[in-house]
Amino acid sequence: MKSRAQMLSELRQMLHDVFVARERGTAHPQMARVHGYVDGYMRALLDCGLATKEELLVMVAEERTTVSGPATLVISSTAA
């Protein structure tokens, strides 16, 4: 059985691959399949209690920033 750290590391790599594929302009059917894998992996981590929604959101944001650069606008959740 894989450890929590190993599973989160695998998810981080999967996210990185998704954002790189998007930057390269990968075809929609392939992107949809890859997104499905990532979504399922994230759902499994949530369902098993190995990660929280907040942890996953931070990881997604970090990997997107790594590949695509910083967001153009930061929105605070308290501003809404």
C-alpha positions as CSV (number, residue, x, y, z in Angstrom):
1,M,0.0,0.0,0.0
2,K,1.3,3.5,-0.9
3,S,1.9,6.1,1.7
4,R,0.0,9.4,1.8
5,A,3.1,11.2,0.8
6,Q,3.6,8.9,-2.2
7,M,0.0,9.4,-3.3
8,L,0.2,13.1,-3.0
9,S,3.5,13.1,-5.0
10,E,1.8,11.1,-7.7
11,L,-1.1,13.5,-7.8
12,R,1.3,16.5,-8.1
13,Q,3.0,14.8,-11.1
14,M,-0.4,14.1,-12.7
15,L,-1.4,17.7,-12.2
16,H,1.9,18.9,-13.7
17,D,1.4,16.7,-16.7
18,V,-2.2,18.0,-17.2
19,F,-1.0,21.7,-17.1
20,V,1.9,21.0,-19.5
21,A,-0.4,19.2,-21.9
22,R,-2.8,22.1,-21.8
23,E,0.0,24.6,-22.5
24,R,1.0,22.5,-25.5
25,G,-2.5,22.5,-26.9
26,T,-3.3,18.8,-26.5
27,A,-6.5,17.7,-28.3
28,H,-9.7,17.9,-26.3
29,P,-10.5,14.1,-26.2
30,Q,-7.1,13.3,-24.7
31,M,-7.4,16.3,-22.2
32,A,-10.8,15.1,-21.1
33,R,-9.4,11.6,-20.4
34,V,-6.5,12.9,-18.4
35,H,-8.8,15.3,-16.4
36,G,-10.9,12.3,-15.6
37,Y,-8.0,10.4,-14.2
38,V,-6.9,13.3,-12.1
39,D,-10.5,14.0,-10.9
40,G,-10.9,10.4,-9.9
41,Y,-7.6,10.3,-8.1
42,M,-8.5,13.4,-6.1
43,R,-11.9,12.0,-5.3
44,A,-10.3,8.8,-3.9
45,L,-7.9,10.9,-1.7
46,L,-10.9,12.9,-0.4
47,D,-13.1,9.8,0.2
48,C,-10.3,8.0,2.0
49,G,-9.5,11.0,4.2
50,L,-5.9,11.2,2.9
51,A,-6.3,14.8,1.8
52,T,-8.6,17.7,2.4
53,K,-10.3,19.9,-0.2
54,E,-8.1,22.8,0.8
55,E,-4.9,20.8,0.4
56,L,-5.9,19.7,-3.0
57,L,-6.9,23.2,-4.1
58,V,-3.5,24.5,-2.9
59,M,-1.7,21.8,-4.8
60,V,-3.6,22.5,-8.0
61,A,-2.9,26.2,-7.7
62,E,0.8,25.6,-7.1
63,E,1.2,23.3,-10.1
64,R,-0.7,25.6,-12.4
65,T,1.6,28.5,-11.3
66,T,4.6,26.3,-11.8
67,V,3.6,25.6,-15.4
68,S,1.7,28.7,-16.5
69,G,3.0,31.4,-14.2
70,P,1.2,33.4,-11.6
71,A,-2.5,34.2,-11.8
72,T,-3.3,37.7,-13.2
73,L,-5.7,38.4,-10.4
74,V,-5.8,37.2,-6.8
75,I,-9.3,37.0,-5.3
76,S,-9.7,36.8,-1.6
77,S,-12.5,34.5,-0.4
78,T,-13.3,37.2,2.3
79,A,-13.9,39.8,-0.4
80,A,-17.0,38.0,-1.6
